[in-house]
Amino acid sequence: MIRYFLFFIALAAMPWKVYPGNTDNWNFKVYLDDKPVGFHNFTILDGDSNEKKLKSVAQFDVDVFIFNAYSYQHESNERWQGDCLTEINASTNDNGEKLSVQGKTTQSTFDLVKPKGQSGLPSCVMTFAYWNPNMLTQKRLLNPQNGEYVDVEIKPIGQETVKVNGKSQPASHYRLKSDKFLIDLWYSPDNRWLALDSTLENGRILHYRME
């Protein structure tokens, strides 16, 4: 049901500030349509020399009557130097299918080990790093679930409002498309990620909301 959902999400001058030694968090409650199904939390620790460490943890459980129809657990630990991913160690249990992705920057490439083998990517790649608004300028993104390097198209939609912690806030709406998915993203006037919707293959919508 949610198999192909990726967590993953003149803009180049957007400011993004995480100050040295600080920890930043995005803790989302996740809904399938209007039903709560789990959470996805992102934690960033800012280190020295423009280095950042990200920990992303997600868990979904979709129940039908008293039965569990779908279960998903995902964890990704990443290191970043500026806007470039330098290391990733991710594991996923997609309703019983276990996936693992590891990668690290070498001198000229990002060497990746994924479920379908190994590959060398450009030395500076980005995952679906919704927390970094510079992601919105990218044409390709790395999926930490399966290691695919995905072609994407990201376009601004317009100005809207979105609820954050129960309050309506002004937001810029963007839409991310690939050949397999459609993701809507909202950012605050100071370019902080606020919310996400993903339209699934069956037409249902997965909502990320901070409450």
Sequence and secondary structure as in RCSB ss.txt:
>XXXX:A:sequence
MIRYFLFFIALAAMPWKVYPGNTDNWNFKVYLDDKPVGFHNFTILDGDSNEKKLKSVAQFDVDVFIFNAYSYQHE
SNERWQGDCLTEINASTNDNGEKLSVQGKTTQSTFDLVKPKGQSGLPSCVMTFAYWNPNMLTQKRLLNPQNGEYV
DVEIKPIGQETVKVNGKSQPASHYRLKSDKFLIDLWYSPDNRWLALDSTLENGRILHYRME
>XXXX:A:secstr
  TT      GGG      TT EEEEEEEEEETTEEEEEEEEEEEE STTEEEEEEEEEEEEEETTEEEEEEEEE
EEEEEETTEEEEEEEEEEETTEEEEEEEEE SSEEEEEETTEEEEEESS  BS TTSGGGGG SEEE TTT  EE
E EEEEEEEEEEEETTEEEEEEEEEEE SS EEEEEE TT  EEEEEEE TTS EEEEE  
